[in-house]
Amino acid sequence: MRRTAVIAGIAGLLAAGLVAPVATPLAAPAHAGVRECTEGVTRFVPQPPPALERLGARTAWSLSRGRGVVVAVVDSGVAATNVHFPKGSVLPGRSFVGGAATTDESGHGTAIAGIIAARDIGERSGVVGIAPAATILPVKITGGESGGDEEQQRSANLAPGITWAVSAGADVINLSLSTTANRPDVRAAIAAAVRAGVLVVASAGNREQAADSKDGVRYPAGYPGVLGVAATNAADVVTENSIRGPQVDLVAPGDNVVSTFRSWGDCVFSQDQQSSSYATAYVSGAAALLRAQLPRATAAVVAHRLEATASRGSRTVRNDTSGWGVVQPYEALTAVLDDSVAGPVAPGGVARPTPPPEVRAIDLTPAPDPREPDRAAVLWLLLGVGAAVLALGMARMLRLGRSA
């Protein structure tokens, strides 16, 4: 397949409005030594993903690296031959479009898998996943050998792909896709996954990719039990590219994402704008860290810990732009959560009523004048002087009377 074919395939994904751009040429100043992401050419990015530092990943790794947790990537497949995926790190998975799930014609699924669980290969590459010991379960629902329209493939295979991932033992399901369509089959598959104790993480939507760019609910992120994720820029600010809506629960980095590029090393994705696809993968990886550290915690408890410990301006209020805030893996791993912690309601908890504004009585007592003591002293002085003058005057009058 020539590069033009790859570009055409990517354009098809974008037209579907369900995935993020796969790769754009690299600007030389951004990551020295890498000029572009080219099919068939292996290049490595020596700098680590900037998102890892912003999310405090290395601190979180002192507690958990995601070992033993299976993260299903329901996407375009995962190129398991990439050097960042040694044997055993990517399971065989299943393809619903022919061929193997461990191949990836578009590269989107491979990039998502790398964000989650790419292995460190040493100094030649800085790429490493946020949960670098987790295991990837590829579920291929687009591309493959069967051909056909990718939007139709996705529509036909999304619900069966989610259902199969649950049956195959996924602990976390990553859905880096979104649509305005509220489909009964996908809703049912998500509900079954939630009942089975699987944590589902999905994209909240990107404005420039959606057929309807207006703000509003996106699916599957909008279904009950799903963590919906929007993207931030380098300043941890959600930009206009992210769809606003009630489906937004958390946010994570979504630009200048350094990850795995199909079978050929590394690439930098979304340099010009933010993509919720990649932000979703970071939250899935954070969830994998918690599921490894807290194996008895339910999916609902893990989701609550991620929401309650997220970084935000107001501890008590979420909004449709950034949800509960920027995911903080280390804080989610270590926080002691009880009823006194402000924020989302814990599983099985009761929402705390918003307290009425405090009413205070107005004190009408005049405030003391700090100059009052000085005024009193002056007054007494004047009275004393006046009395002395009066006494002297009366004494003089008496003397004058006697003289007369």
Secondary structure by P-SEA (a helix, b strand, c coil): ccaaaaaaaaaaaaaaccccccccccccccccccccccccbbbbbccccaaaaaaaaaaaaaccccccbbbbbccccccccccccccccccbbbbcccccccccccaaaaaaaaacbbbbcccccccccccccbbbbbbbcccccccccaaaaaaacaaaaaaaaaaacccbbbbccccccccaaaaaaaaaaaaabbbbbbbccccccccccccccccccccccbbbbbbbccccccccccccccccccccccccbbbbcccccccccccccccaaaaaaaaaaaaaaaaaacccccaaaaaaaaaaaccccccccccccccccccccccccccccccccccccccccccccccccbbbbbbcccccccaaaaaaaaaaaaaaaaaaaaaaaaaaaaaaaaac
